[in-house]
């Protein structure tokens, strides 16, 4: 009888350890699924362009080539060739998107008009308005591609 009790106790312990391992594996699997969701790749930014009219709210200048403009979007013109991500009434921090040469320097020879017009934006004051072609980059920053007249 004692042998039977010991045998039943052994089976009970064995079955409980199997059940607890299953539960631990389930927890590990669900944790893996949770981690997979958390570690999923970030959303990619689609190629986009917006033609905007904006008003300068603030301009931050390091030098005439390195600046940013906090601008309120007054008007967005849709371009059917590109998705537009700019929203009327929003304020965006805009950075110039200079054309660079192979040395990663601003190319004033091949892209004189584009780069000069981007550089001229650094001279704007609060309240000034401008029209430009802008886009949201893959780094989630807004860039001024081209100044429009």
C-alpha positions in Angstrom: 0.0 0.0 0.0 2.9 2.3 0.8 4.4 1.5 -2.6 1.1 2.4 -4.2 0.9 5.8 -2.4 4.5 6.5 -3.4 3.8 5.6 -7.0 0.7 7.7 -7.1 2.5 10.7 -5.5 5.3 10.3 -8.1 2.7 10.3 -11.0 1.0 13.3 -9.4 4.3 15.2 -9.2 5.2 14.2 -12.7 1.9 15.4 -14.1 2.0 18.7 -12.2 5.5 19.4 -13.5 4.4 18.7 -17.1 1.4 21.0 -16.7 3.5 23.8 -15.2 6.0 23.4 -18.1 3.2 23.7 -20.6 2.0 26.9 -18.9 5.5 28.3 -18.8 5.9 27.5 -22.5 2.6 29.2 -23.2 3.8 32.2 -21.3 7.1 32.2 -23.2 5.2 31.9 -26.5 2.8 34.7 -25.7 5.8 36.8 -24.5 7.5 36.1 -27.9 4.4 37.2 -29.7 4.2 40.4 -27.6 7.9 41.1 -28.3 7.4 40.4 -32.0 4.6 43.1 -32.1 6.8 45.6 -30.2 9.8 44.9 -32.3 8.0 45.1 -35.7 9.7 47.5 -38.2 8.6 51.1 -38.2 6.1 52.4 -40.7 7.7 53.5 -43.9 7.1 57.0 -45.3 5.7 56.9 -48.8 7.2 59.2 -51.4 5.3 62.4 -50.9 5.2 66.1 -52.0 3.1 69.0 -51.1 3.0 72.5 -52.6 2.4 74.8 -49.7 1.9 78.4 -48.9 3.1 79.0 -45.3 3.7 81.8 -42.8 6.8 81.9 -40.7 6.1 81.6 -37.0 9.7 81.2 -35.9 13.0 80.9 -37.6 16.1 79.3 -35.9 19.3 80.2 -37.6 22.7 78.7 -36.9 24.1 80.3 -40.1 22.6 81.2 -43.5 22.9 77.6 -44.7 21.9 75.8 -41.5 18.4 76.9 -40.3 14.9 75.7 -39.6 11.6 77.4 -40.0 8.5 76.8 -37.9 5.8 77.5 -40.4 2.0 77.4 -40.3 0.6 75.9 -43.4 -1.9 78.3 -45.0 -2.7 76.3 -48.1 -1.9 72.9 -49.6 -2.1 72.3 -53.3 -2.6 68.7 -54.2 -0.4 67.1 -56.9 -2.0 64.0 -58.3 1.4 62.5 -59.1 2.4 62.4 -55.4 0.7 61.8 -52.0 0.4 65.0 -50.0 1.0 64.7 -46.3 0.9 68.4 -45.3 -2.3 69.5 -43.6 -3.7 73.0 -43.7 -3.4 74.9 -40.3 -0.6 72.6 -39.1 2.8 73.9 -37.9 5.8 72.1 -39.2 9.5 72.5 -38.6 11.0 72.8 -42.1 14.6 72.2 -43.1 16.3 73.2 -46.4 17.0 70.3 -48.7 20.1 71.6 -50.5 21.4 69.9 -53.6 24.9 68.6 -52.7 28.0 67.7 -54.7 30.0 64.5 -54.4 31.9 66.0 -51.5 28.6 66.5 -49.6 28.9 70.3 -49.9 26.2 72.6 -51.1 26.5 72.7 -54.9 26.1 76.4 -56.0 27.4 75.7 -59.5 25.1 73.0 -60.8 22.1 74.0 -58.6 22.6 77.7 -58.3 19.0 78.8 -58.5 17.6 76.0 -56.2 20.3 76.4 -53.5 20.3 80.2 -53.6 16.5 80.4 -53.1 16.7 77.9 -50.2 19.5 80.0 -48.7 17.4 83.2 -49.1 14.6 81.7 -46.9 17.0 82.0 -43.9 16.5 85.8 -44.2 12.7 85.6 -43.7 11.1 87.2 -40.6 8.1 86.1 -38.4 4.9 86.7 -40.3 6.5 86.5 -43.8 4.8 84.1 -46.2 6.4 81.9 -48.8 5.4 79.2 -51.3 7.4 76.0 -51.5 7.5 72.3 -52.5 8.0 70.3 -49.3 8.1 66.6 -48.4 8.4 64.5 -45.3 11.6 62.5 -45.3 12.2 59.0 -44.1 13.5 60.5 -40.8 10.1 62.0 -40.2 11.4 65.5 -40.7 9.9 68.0 -43.1 12.2 69.4 -45.9 11.8 72.3 -48.3 12.7 70.8 -51.7 12.2 74.0 -53.7 11.1 77.6 -53.2 8.3 78.6 -55.6 7.5 82.1 -56.9 
